[in-house]
Amino acid sequence: MTDRTHQDPSEPAPSPAVSETPSKSPGTPPDATAEMRVPNLLPDRSLLRWEILCVLALSLGAAAVSATITFLGVLTAPESMADQTANLIRSRAQNRPWLDLSLQLYAVVFALAPVALVVYLLHRTGESARTVGFDRHRPWFDAWSGVLLAAAIGAGGLLVYLVSWQLGLTRTIVPSTLEGHWWETPVLILQALKNGVLEEVIVVGYLLHRLGQLGWSPWRAVLASSVLRAFYHLYQGVGMFFGNLVMGLVFGWFYLRYGRVMPLVVAHTVIDIVAFVGAVYLIGRFDWLPM
């Protein structure tokens, strides 16, 4: 007679073991550790690479290709680089303000579709927006650190723009050509918010997180993110290419240090609000501002 242990049929069978602690990618916030204790739902590396390529092809990777083509046109134009203009926010329906407003709002809303896609993809792998620090968990830290970053990067960026424009290495940037409609300032603020969310969530939060899951070292991922940021700003000229490269390195360092993308969203939004709205009221009133 053999000694066997019989399981009570009324008791559930033990579940197969799963890995409850996936490897943390660069910049994973400490407060997301508990949330990440989920079964490892990551696809294999090949599929993860294709996911990243698809997200970038639908968003800022495509913008980088477009900016590079535009820059080639700038280089081959008969005018000098400083004599050419780069219009950031243009009218979409001349002399038809309500139609123009509708198209501006449409552009802002649907430009954020890749961000919704990224959040969805994170949920598909057992994570969430909180994994990359895109949440309201630390509002005071996000606000004051974002404003400090905006002050430092904004001042440095303005200096790079002015010097590189004087050297003929940057196009004259025209932030808005919305013809002074009553809705111009609200639309410019929405555009600034859209830029902050789209760029920082995808190029910093999502990209660094996914590259870390592919086994990239933290600073290799930051460098790739920064080069991408520089290239989709290349249409503005050589000076702004390098200015945005430095901005990407600083923002990447911050994300690695604190694991939160929200302060970067705040910083980018503040920088663009000051640039867009400030330009409307300041360009033409100060001789040192290119126009």
Buried (B, 14 or more C-beta within 10 A) or exposed (E): EEEEEEEEEEEEEEEEEEEEEBEBBBBBBEBBEEBBEBEEEBEEEEEBBEBBEBBBEBBBBEBBBBBEEBBEEBEEEEEEBBEBBBEBBEBBEEEEBEEBBEBBBEBBEEBBEBBEBBBEBBEEBBBBBBBBBBBEBBEEEBBEBBBEBBBEBBEBBBEBBBEBBEEBBBBBBBBBBBEEBEBBBBBBBBBBBBBBBBBBBBBBBBBBBBBBBEEBEBEEBBBBBBBBBBBBBBBBBBBBBBBBBBBBBBBBBBBBEBBBBBBBBBBBBBBBBBBBBBBBEEBEEEEEBBE
